[in-house]
Each structure stands twice: as C-alpha cells, then as structure tokens.
Amino acid sequence: MSTPALLSPLQIGPLTARNRLWLPPMCMYSAQEHDGVATDWHVLHYGTRAVGGFGTVIVEATAVTPEGRLSEFDLGLWDDAQIEGHRRIVAAIHDGGALAGVQLGHGGRKAGTPPWRPDATGARAGTLQGWDLVAPSAIAYPSEGHAVPRELDEAGIARLVEAFAQAARRAAAAGYDLIEIHGAHGYLLHEFLSPLSNTRSDAFGGDESGRRRFPLQVVAAVRHAIDDAGSSAGAIDGTEAGAPRALGIRLSATDWAAGGLTGQDTARFAVELAAAGVDAIHVSTGGNVPGTVPVGPGYQVPYAAQARAALAASVADGGPGAGVIVVAVGVIDSAAQAEAILTAGDADAIAAGRPALRDPYLPVRWAHELGVNDWREAGLPVQYWRGAWR
C-alpha cells in the first residue's frame, strides 16, 4: 500500500519532519518556582510525545518578558538562565526522533491570570493584583475581572520587538529547530492585528497595514535573530553554528465577532508573512473577545484552507508563498479525518493537541488505523518494536 499522507515527510523551510503530525503548544502551567525555568515535568511530557511518534513537537507558550506570561507558572526565555532547561527539553524531543519547536509569545492584555487548571482559584477569570499589563490600546479584555492595560508607546513597542529577538536567540542556543511566534488567541500580536483591540491612530494602528506593523516587525526581528544565531558572530554560547532553523507563526484567522478579523484578512496576511520569511502558518481562531464559536469537528480547517489557497494563488501570480506550509488545528481527533484534510489539500500538516494528552502514542495509533503497522513507518523507537500493532 502507498504511504498515507499523514505519515509522509514534511518540509518546513530548511527542515524535514518525519511525518505531518504536530503536537501544538499547550500550556502546562508547571514552572512551579514562578521563574520561567523548565522542570523535569516538561522534559518528560515533551519527550514522551516525541517517542510516541509526532514529527514536530512545539513547546508551550514561552514568555519573552516576565510580564508577558499568561500566568506565573509559564515557561520563559527572557533570561539566559532559562536556556539550560530548554536544552533538556530539546534533547528529549530529538532523542525521540522529532523536530523541536517552541512558541514565543506575550500575553498583552490577557497576561497575568491564574493558570487554567481546575485546582486554581479564578482560573483565567481576571488579572492578578499588581500585574503590569500592556496592550496596543487601553482597552481591557471584555470579561469581568480583567484590568485595563497600559497603552504601549513607540519606545515600549521597540523594546518588545527586541525582547522577541533576544528570546529567539536563546531558543536557538537551546537547540530548537523551529521558532513559532504566538500571534493568536487574543494575546499581544493578535491584539495589534484586530480592530476590536487596536484603536490607535499612529503608525501602529488604523488600517490593515498599520495594525500589522508591530507583528511584522517581530517577524523580521525573529527571522534575523535565528538566522544570525547560526553564525559564529551572532551566536549565544552553546548555539550550533550553521544549524538550519525554521520560522512559524500561529494566527487566529477570525475573531468570531462583528467588526473583527476575518478569514479573508488572514489569508491576505499569510501572503505578507510569506514575503517576510515565515516558513509555517499555524491557523487557529478566536480568543480576542468573547464570542459564539461553532466548535465541532474540524471547525477551523476552512480557515487553514483559505490561507493555503491564498498562498497558492500568490505563487501562481509570481508572488511569495512557495514552500510555506499551513498547519490545521482544532477538534481533529481521528486518523481518517486528519488524512482527509491533507488529501483534500486543505492543509500541509495536522496539529492534534488534546487527543495527545490522553494518548502520547497517538501517531502510532493513527498509523495503525490507516493500515500502517510496521514499527519504523509508524514512528516507534526500536526499543518498542515488539509493541507494534499486528
């Protein structure tokens, strides 16, 4: 039989993943000392999913500044002291046979909340007392308990661009193959992109081009940082000189609200991001304002397909987009569903998050459901060959 699309190799910029299954970033809220440093829990969690057969493993939202954390328990890369913990995560992922990615982000007006866990009081319900919130505009997240953020001035914006760049250099020093910028779910970059949260009248607001200015500055700075980190001149100690790295971004394609971002907006932006040097666009939705979201199987896939079609049309017209992959995510919970999305051309890769929390060996199970039982093809390590499906 022919190899299922899901199990075929995936080119991501200069990298090749063994298959098209991604573990998307999901907050673990497990930096127990509130210092952003990775723990044994993180190493075990991510290493296990790599051993389980994922082609690409993306580490959870990792803050570029302390005040950019979504909670006090988030990982960080705002300090060199945090690099070593990330090196341990990367080593575990690589030992499991997967590419290692990390999502760099800043929570903006949604930063500084109790962690989203059933054992936390007021989980995500409001801003922690005294947290320094910043945003494009002084507009609180429209839910009770969230504080009004401080509007960033141009100097503050420039400092945050540099913070993303420095975090990217640390990610390269830790050995990550792929750096994903968090531009989704109502966090800082998304807040700049959406007219619902960005009412500025200067160069960083107003029309589409103004609202995209800060995110594109971040993309340019991170692209430069990870490329520069591969040279001996630009490397932090421990960075592998010349190592190829890919750049991704996660976007919320729609705000699910009148007057907010739409799929068409995001499809146009995808082409602009391709021109800016992005290798992978990870398409999610929502999170910037409360809304009615039609959650159901594959509910976000049409937005991934829209972005992919825009990139293809750009390439056909001689524009940017060649080689840029699109990743679909959101209630994709069966092998047949994932395979159908890929074979229909709606996406290049599939991110499966919550099912992988239940089953770290989800890729091996899905391989079996698609008729692949050979331990090598399914992604099992040699130590587990006797556990292959029959």
Secondary structure as GFF3:
##gff-version 3
##sequence-region A 1 390
A	DSSP	three_ten_helix	5	7	.	.	.	ID=ss1
A	DSSP	beta_strand	10	12	.	.	.	ID=ss2
A	DSSP	beta_strand	15	17	.	.	.	ID=ss3
A	DSSP	beta_strand	21	23	.	.	.	ID=ss4
A	DSSP	alpha_helix	40	51	.	.	.	ID=ss5
A	DSSP	beta_strand	56	63	.	.	.	ID=ss6
A	DSSP	three_ten_helix	66	68	.	.	.	ID=ss7
A	DSSP	beta_strand	75	76	.	.	.	ID=ss8
A	DSSP	three_ten_helix	80	82	.	.	.	ID=ss9
A	DSSP	alpha_helix	83	95	.	.	.	ID=ss10
A	DSSP	beta_strand	99	105	.	.	.	ID=ss11
A	DSSP	three_ten_helix	108	110	.	.	.	ID=ss12
A	DSSP	beta_strand	134	135	.	.	.	ID=ss13
A	DSSP	beta_strand	150	151	.	.	.	ID=ss14
A	DSSP	alpha_helix	154	174	.	.	.	ID=ss15
A	DSSP	beta_strand	178	183	.	.	.	ID=ss16
A	DSSP	alpha_helix	188	193	.	.	.	ID=ss17
A	DSSP	alpha_helix	208	229	.	.	.	ID=ss18
A	DSSP	beta_strand	246	252	.	.	.	ID=ss19
A	DSSP	alpha_helix	263	275	.	.	.	ID=ss20
A	DSSP	beta_strand	280	284	.	.	.	ID=ss21
A	DSSP	alpha_helix	301	316	.	.	.	ID=ss22
A	DSSP	beta_strand	325	329	.	.	.	ID=ss23
A	DSSP	alpha_helix	335	343	.	.	.	ID=ss24
A	DSSP	beta_strand	349	351	.	.	.	ID=ss25
A	DSSP	alpha_helix	354	358	.	.	.	ID=ss26
A	DSSP	alpha_helix	362	369	.	.	.	ID=ss27
A	DSSP	alpha_helix	375	378	.	.	.	ID=ss28
A	DSSP	three_ten_helix	382	387	.	.	.	ID=ss29
###
